[in-house]
């Protein structure tokens, strides 16, 4: 029998809230391993619950474990994992084994059950990654060694501790990130077709938690100030605990009209911007755009960092804008350069570029942008 101190609530998935939107596009690619990785409020747990429901409907035995701060101890984590599996078969003791061996025995036990399909669901796994990284690395070792018919789905904040490209390339792992978890236009329309409300919550950029709050506060959500405060609060939560130097760099990134290795090198003086941008992407502080080279800040982070910028020295901000303006002008992007020169109050430079940009913007149907 599992130890009496096992927290049974951790072995049970949360109930599906009434009226939860069905999102079939998040149903999975068929890869045996799925990582659902995003910041707070992106609906990771509910995506995991939906996958569990689908697996159960398909006849799979479903094993669920929600991690918490206690699982920073590998022994505690494996005791709970064994208890979760023991609900479907004989008791299993994993507590005194090194992590890689514990995982190997866990999957061997599943294989010994001779079941057609088994699905393991691990929620809030970032607690394990942070506190017991050897447990996460031991699981990584098993990604391409899972028994037939076994699937693993993991939800976590932050990045997986090892590179995932090789498993993705082989079709062994599916990565579901914040961009996939954002509510798209069709999903927003299902939730609330009112165009006035839709325009009001556009700054939320499909962020599921923010949209959910705005649905319960339909009247207040029409107020742009209320939406901005919601974004700022969410950004503050994600930035909590970020080192001051890293936070200042993020705020400087928020100044750039286009975030790329080249613009970071030119405007911020970063020597290895590729490494920094990749780290921030893995931490869900940045989203890589379709071109693969440029990034953007999520709306809630940008809103909070804008408040940070209000405390920066005016001269420092102007310097970044001047350098960014020079970079974008040299790169053949005069419209982006113009915005930076105006922000730097470089009126001669802005006048020079404006003479080039404004007629072009008007001619290409961007008269509103030209007026701005």
C-alpha positions as CSV (number, residue, x, y, z in Angstrom):
1,X,0.0,0.0,0.0
2,X,1.2,3.6,-0.6
3,X,2.3,5.5,2.5
4,X,-0.5,7.1,4.4
5,X,1.0,10.6,3.9
6,X,0.3,10.6,0.2
7,X,-1.7,13.7,-0.8
8,X,-4.6,12.1,-2.7
9,X,-5.7,15.4,-4.2
10,X,-2.5,15.5,-6.2
11,X,-3.5,12.2,-8.0
12,X,-6.9,13.6,-9.2
13,X,-7.3,16.0,-12.1
14,X,-9.2,19.2,-11.5
15,X,-12.8,19.2,-12.7
16,X,-13.6,20.8,-16.0
17,X,-15.3,24.1,-15.3
18,X,-18.9,24.5,-16.6
19,X,-18.9,26.1,-20.1
20,X,-15.2,25.5,-20.8
21,X,-14.6,26.1,-24.4
22,X,-13.8,23.0,-26.5
23,X,-10.5,23.6,-28.4
24,X,-10.1,20.6,-30.7
25,X,-7.1,22.2,-32.4
26,X,-5.2,21.5,-29.2
27,X,-6.0,17.8,-29.3
28,X,-2.5,16.7,-30.1
29,X,-0.3,15.6,-33.0
30,X,-0.1,11.9,-32.0
31,X,3.5,12.2,-30.7
32,X,4.0,10.0,-27.6
33,X,5.3,13.0,-25.6
34,X,3.6,16.4,-25.3
35,X,5.1,19.4,-23.5
36,X,2.5,22.1,-22.8
37,X,4.8,25.0,-21.8
38,X,3.7,28.6,-21.2
39,X,3.6,31.3,-18.6
40,X,0.8,31.7,-16.0
41,X,-2.8,32.0,-17.2
42,X,-2.4,30.3,-20.6
43,X,-4.7,27.4,-19.8
44,X,-2.1,24.6,-19.6
45,X,-3.9,22.6,-16.9
46,X,-7.2,22.7,-18.8
47,X,-5.4,21.7,-22.0
48,X,-4.0,18.7,-20.1
49,X,-7.5,17.9,-18.7
50,X,-8.9,18.0,-22.2
51,X,-6.2,15.6,-23.4
52,X,-6.9,13.3,-20.5
53,X,-10.6,13.2,-21.3
54,X,-9.9,12.4,-24.9
55,X,-7.4,9.6,-23.9
56,X,-10.0,8.2,-21.4
57,X,-12.7,8.2,-24.1
58,X,-10.3,6.3,-26.4
59,X,-9.9,3.6,-23.7
60,X,-6.6,4.6,-22.2
61,X,-5.7,4.1,-18.5
62,X,-5.0,7.6,-17.3
63,X,-2.5,8.3,-14.5
64,X,-2.5,11.9,-13.2
65,X,-0.1,13.7,-10.9
66,X,-0.1,17.4,-10.0
67,X,3.3,18.5,-8.8
68,X,3.9,21.2,-6.1
69,X,6.7,22.6,-4.0
70,X,7.0,19.3,-2.0
71,X,8.1,17.5,-5.2
72,X,11.4,19.4,-5.2
73,X,12.3,16.3,-3.2
74,X,12.8,13.4,-5.6
75,X,11.7,10.8,-3.1
76,X,8.4,12.6,-2.5
77,X,7.8,13.0,-6.2
78,X,8.3,9.3,-6.9
79,X,6.2,8.2,-3.9
80,X,3.3,10.1,-5.3
81,X,4.0,8.9,-8.9
82,X,4.0,5.3,-7.6
83,X,0.7,6.0,-5.7
84,X,-0.8,7.4,-8.9
85,X,0.1,4.2,-10.9
86,X,-0.9,1.9,-8.0
87,X,-4.5,3.0,-8.4
88,X,-4.5,0.9,-11.5
89,X,-2.5,-2.1,-10.4
90,X,-0.1,-3.5,-7.8
91,X,1.8,-1.3,-5.4
92,X,5.1,0.1,-6.6
93,X,8.1,1.4,-4.6
94,X,10.3,4.0,-6.4
95,X,11.5,6.1,-3.5
96,X,15.0,4.9,-3.0
97,X,16.1,4.6,-6.6
98,X,18.1,7.2,-8.6
99,X,15.8,9.2,-10.9
100,X,16.7,7.5,-14.1
101,X,16.3,4.0,-12.6
102,X,13.0,5.0,-11.0
103,X,11.6,6.1,-14.3
104,X,12.8,2.9,-16.0
105,X,11.1,0.8,-13.3
106,X,7.9,2.9,-13.6
107,X,7.6,2.3,-17.3
108,X,8.6,-1.3,-16.9
109,X,5.7,-1.7,-14.5
110,X,3.3,-0.2,-17.0
111,X,4.5,-2.5,-19.7
112,X,4.1,-5.5,-17.3
113,X,0.4,-4.5,-16.9
114,X,0.0,-5.5,-20.5
115,X,-2.6,-2.7,-21.1
116,X,-3.4,-1.5,-24.7
117,X,-3.0,2.2,-23.8
118,X,-1.7,4.1,-20.9
119,X,-1.4,7.9,-20.6
120,X,0.6,9.8,-17.9
121,X,-0.3,13.4,-17.2
122,X,2.0,15.6,-15.2
123,X,0.8,19.0,-14.2
124,X,2.7,22.0,-12.8
125,X,5.9,20.1,-13.5
126,X,8.0,23.3,-13.3
127,X,8.2,22.6,-9.5
128,X,10.1,19.4,-10.3
129,X,12.3,21.0,-13.0
130,X,13.3,23.7,-10.5
131,X,13.7,21.7,-7.4
132,X,14.7,18.2,-8.6
133,X,16.2,18.6,-12.2
134,X,17.6,15.1,-12.1
135,X,14.0,13.8,-12.1
136,X,13.2,15.8,-15.2
137,X,16.4,14.7,-16.9
138,X,15.7,11.1,-16.0
139,X,12.3,11.4,-17.7
140,X,14.0,13.0,-20.8
141,X,16.1,9.8,-21.1
142,X,12.9,7.8,-21.5
143,X,11.3,10.0,-24.1
144,X,12.5,7.8,-27.0
145,X,12.2,4.6,-25.0
146,X,8.6,4.5,-24.0
147,X,6.8,1.2,-24.2
148,X,4.3,0.8,-27.1
149,X,0.9,2.4,-26.3
150,X,2.3,4.7,-23.6
151,X,1.9,8.5,-23.9
152,X,3.2,11.3,-21.6
153,X,1.8,14.8,-21.4
154,X,3.5,17.4,-19.3
155,X,2.4,20.9,-18.4
156,X,4.9,23.4,-17.0
157,X,5.9,27.0,-16.8
158,X,9.3,27.8,-18.3
159,X,11.5,25.7,-20.5
160,X,12.3,22.0,-20.5
161,X,15.8,21.5,-19.0
162,X,17.2,19.8,-22.1
163,X,17.0,20.7,-25.8
164,X,13.9,19.2,-27.5
165,X,14.7,19.6,-31.2
166,X,15.9,16.0,-31.7
167,X,12.6,14.5,-30.4
168,X,10.5,17.0,-32.3
169,X,12.3,16.2,-35.5
170,X,11.8,12.5,-35.0
171,X,8.1,13.0,-34.3
172,X,8.5,11.8,-30.7
173,X,7.6,15.1,-29.0
174,X,5.0,17.8,-29.6
175,X,5.7,21.2,-28.1
176,X,2.6,23.3,-27.4
177,X,3.7,26.9,-26.5
178,X,2.0,30.1,-25.7
179,X,1.2,31.0,-29.3
180,X,-0.8,27.8,-29.7
181,X,-2.6,28.3,-26.4
182,X,-3.7,31.8,-27.2
183,X,-7.4,32.0,-28.1
184,X,-7.7,32.6,-31.8
185,X,-10.4,34.8,-33.6
186,X,-12.8,31.9,-34.0
187,X,-12.5,30.9,-30.4
188,X,-13.1,34.4,-29.2
189,X,-16.1,34.7,-31.4
190,X,-17.6,31.5,-29.8
191,X,-17.0,33.0,-26.4
192,X,-18.4,36.5,-27.1
193,X,-19.5,37.7,-30.6
194,X,-20.1,41.3,-29.5
195,X,-17.8,43.4,-31.6
196,X,-17.5,46.2,-29.0
197,X,-16.3,43.7,-26.4
198,X,-14.0,42.1,-28.9
199,X,-12.3,45.4,-29.7
200,X,-12.0,46.2,-26.0
201,X,-10.1,43.0,-25.2
202,X,-7.9,43.0,-28.3
203,X,-4.9,44.2,-26.2
204,X,-5.2,40.9,-24.2
205,X,-3.9,39.2,-27.4
206,X,-5.9,36.0,-26.8
207,X,-4.4,35.4,-23.3
208,X,-6.9,32.9,-21.9
209,X,-6.9,34.0,-18.2
210,X,-7.3,37.6,-19.2
211,X,-10.1,36.8,-21.6
212,X,-11.8,34.7,-18.9
213,X,-11.7,37.5,-16.4
214,X,-13.0,39.9,-19.1
215,X,-15.9,37.6,-19.8
216,X,-17.0,37.7,-16.1
217,X,-16.6,41.5,-16.1
218,X,-18.2,42.3,-19.5
219,X,-19.2,45.8,-18.6
220,X,-15.9,46.8,-17.0
221,X,-13.9,45.1,-19.8
222,X,-15.2,47.7,-22.2
223,X,-13.0,50.3,-20.3
224,X,-9.5,50.4,-21.9
225,X,-8.1,51.4,-18.5
226,X,-9.5,48.3,-16.8
227,X,-8.0,46.1,-19.5
228,X,-4.6,47.8,-19.2
229,X,-4.6,47.3,-15.4
230,X,-5.4,43.6,-15.9
231,X,-2.4,43.3,-18.3
232,X,-0.1,45.2,-15.9
233,X,-1.0,42.9,-13.0
234,X,-0.4,39.8,-15.1
235,X,2.9,41.1,-16.3
236,X,3.9,41.9,-12.7
237,X,3.2,38.3,-11.7
238,X,5.3,36.9,-14.4
239,X,8.2,39.3,-13.7
240,X,8.2,38.6,-10.0
241,X,11.6,37.2,-9.0
242,X,13.3,38.2,-12.3
243,X,16.8,39.6,-11.6
244,X,17.0,43.4,-11.9
245,X,19.6,43.4,-14.7
246,X,17.4,40.9,-16.7
247,X,14.4,43.0,-16.0
248,X,16.1,46.2,-17.2
249,X,17.1,44.4,-20.4
250,X,13.5,43.3,-21.0
251,X,12.4,46.9,-20.5
252,X,14.9,48.1,-23.1
253,X,13.7,45.4,-25.5
254,X,10.2,46.9,-25.1
255,X,11.6,50.1,-26.6
256,X,12.5,48.4,-29.9
257,X,10.2,48.6,-32.9
258,X,11.5,45.2,-34.0
259,X,13.3,42.8,-31.7
260,X,16.0,40.8,-33.5
261,X,19.6,39.9,-32.8
262,X,20.7,42.7,-35.1
263,X,18.6,45.4,-33.4
264,X,19.7,44.2,-30.0
265,X,23.3,44.3,-30.9
266,X,23.1,47.7,-32.4
267,X,20.7,49.5,-30.0
268,X,21.4,47.7,-26.7
269,X,25.1,46.8,-27.2
270,X,24.5,43.1,-26.5
271,X,27.5,40.9,-27.5
272,X,25.6,37.6,-27.8
273,X,21.9,38.6,-28.4
274,X,21.1,35.2,-30.0
275,X,21.7,33.5,-26.7
276,X,19.8,36.0,-24.7
277,X,16.8,36.0,-27.0
278,X,16.7,32.2,-27.0
279,X,16.8,32.1,-23.2
280,X,13.9,34.7,-23.0
281,X,11.9,32.7,-25.5
282,X,12.4,29.5,-23.4
283,X,11.3,31.4,-20.3
284,X,8.1,32.6,-22.2
285,X,9.2,36.2,-21.9
286,X,9.4,36.5,-25.8
287,X,7.6,34.9,-28.7
288,X,9.4,34.1,-31.9
289,X,7.5,35.3,-35.0
290,X,6.9,33.3,-38.1
291,X,10.1,34.6,-39.9
292,X,12.2,32.9,-37.3
293,X,14.4,35.9,-36.8
294,X,12.3,38.5,-34.9
295,X,10.5,38.4,-31.6
296,X,7.8,40.2,-29.7
297,X,6.9,40.7,-26.1
298,X,3.6,39.3,-24.9
299,X,1.1,42.1,-24.3
300,X,0.9,41.7,-20.5
301,X,4.7,41.9,-20.2
302,X,4.9,44.9,-22.5
303,X,2.3,46.7,-20.4
304,X,4.1,46.2,-17.2
305,X,7.6,47.0,-18.6
306,X,6.2,50.3,-19.9
307,X,5.7,51.2,-16.3
308,X,9.3,50.3,-15.6
309,X,10.5,52.6,-18.4
310,X,8.8,55.6,-16.7
311,X,11.6,55.3,-14.0
312,X,14.5,55.2,-16.5
313,X,16.8,58.2,-17.1
314,X,15.5,60.2,-20.1
315,X,19.1,60.4,-21.5
316,X,19.4,56.6,-21.4
317,X,16.1,56.1,-23.2
318,X,17.0,58.7,-25.9
319,X,20.4,56.9,-26.5
320,X,18.6,53.6,-27.1
321,X,16.2,55.3,-29.5
322,X,18.9,57.1,-31.4
323,X,21.0,53.9,-31.8
324,X,17.8,51.9,-32.9
325,X,17.0,54.7,-35.4
326,X,20.4,54.5,-36.9
327,X,20.2,50.7,-37.1
328,X,16.8,50.6,-38.8
329,X,17.7,53.4,-41.3
330,X,20.8,51.5,-42.3
331,X,18.8,48.3,-42.6
332,X,16.4,49.9,-45.1
333,X,13.5,50.3,-42.6
334,X,12.9,54.0,-42.6
335,X,9.5,53.9,-41.0
336,X,10.8,52.0,-38.0
337,X,13.7,54.4,-37.8
338,X,11.4,57.4,-37.9
339,X,9.5,56.2,-34.9
340,X,12.7,55.9,-32.9
341,X,14.0,59.3,-33.9
342,X,10.8,60.9,-32.9
343,X,11.0,59.1,-29.5
344,X,14.6,60.4,-29.1
345,X,13.4,63.9,-30.0
346,X,15.9,64.0,-32.8
347,X,13.9,66.5,-34.8
348,X,16.4,67.1,-37.6
349,X,16.7,63.3,-38.2
350,X,13.0,62.8,-37.9
351,X,12.3,65.6,-40.4
352,X,14.8,64.1,-42.9
353,X,13.3,60.6,-42.7
354,X,9.7,62.0,-42.6
355,X,10.2,63.5,-46.0
356,X,11.0,60.0,-47.3
357,X,8.5,57.9,-45.2
358,X,5.3,60.0,-45.1
359,X,4.6,60.1,-48.9
360,X,5.3,56.4,-49.1
361,X,3.0,55.6,-46.2
362,X,0.2,57.6,-47.7
363,X,0.7,56.0,-51.1
364,X,0.5,52.5,-49.6
365,X,-2.7,53.2,-47.7
366,X,-1.1,53.9,-44.3
367,X,-2.2,57.5,-44.0
368,X,-3.3,56.9,-40.4
369,X,0.2,55.7,-39.4
370,X,1.7,58.7,-41.2
371,X,-0.5,61.1,-39.1
372,X,0.7,59.4,-36.0
